[in-house]
C-alpha cells in the first residue's frame, strides 16, 4: 500500500532542480477541473490527464473528428493535384 501512495505522490511532488517543467497533472486537460492527490486520473496519449472518463472520451472524439477531417482534406488535395496534372497533360497534347 505504501508503494501505491508513493507512486501517486510522485506526480504531484515539486519538479527536480534544473529540470524543465513538464505539463502538470493538476487539472483536467478538457474542462480544467482541478485534480487532487486523492482523485482518479484518466490518462490519454500517455501524458494528458482528465478528471473523468467522460472528459477523456470527449477529447478522443474530438481527436477522431480532426483526424477524419485531415484525411478528407489530404484526399481532396491529392484529387485536385491529379486533376491539375491531367488537365495540364491534355493541354500540352
N, C-alpha and C positions, 0 to 999 in steps of 0.2 A: 504494500500500500504506500509506503514511503517513496518508493521509486516513481510511482504514478504521480504523486504530489510534486516531486522534484521535476519531473518531465513537464508538467503543466506550468510550474513556476518559471521554467527556462524561457518560455515565450515572453514573459512579462518583466523579466529582470532587465536592469539597465544594460545598454549595449557595452561591449568591451571597449576599453580605452583605445583610441586610434583606429577603430573600425568604422567604416562608413555606415550611415544609418540605413537600415533596410526598412521596407514597408512594415509598419507596426500592425500588430494583431489586436488593436484596441478598439476597433469599430468595424461594423459591418460594411463591406465594400459597396453594397447597393443602397441600403437605407440609412447608413451612418449611425445606427443604434450602437451605443457603447457596449463593448463586450467585457464582461467581468471575468475575474480569475476563476470563478466557480461556474461560469456559463459554458454550454457546449459550443464548440466551433464546428462549422460545416465548411470544409475546405473545397476549393475548386481550382484546377490548374496548378496544384502544388502549393501556392503561397497566397491565395486570395481567400480571406476569411469572410464568412457570412454568419448572421445571427440565427438563421433558421434554414430548414430545407426549402421552404418557400422562396426565400430570397435567392438562395443558390440556384434553384430550378428556374427562377425568372431570369437570372443572369445567363444561364445556359441556353434558355430560349432566345434571348437577345443575340447571343453569340451565333446560334444556329441560323437565325434570320439574316444576320450580317454576312455569314459565310455563303448562304444561298444567293444573296444579292450580289456579292462579289463574284461568285461563279457565273451568274447570269450576265453581269457586266463584262466579264472577261470573254464569255462566249459571244456576246454582241460585238465586242471589239474584233475578235477573230473573224466573225462573219463579215463585218464591214471591211476588214483588210482583204479578205478573199474576194469580195465583190469588187473592190477597187482594183485589185490585181487583174481580175478577169476583164473588167471594163478597159483598163489600160492596154491589155493584150489585144482586145478586139479593135481598139482604135489604131494600134500600131500595125495591124494586119492589112 
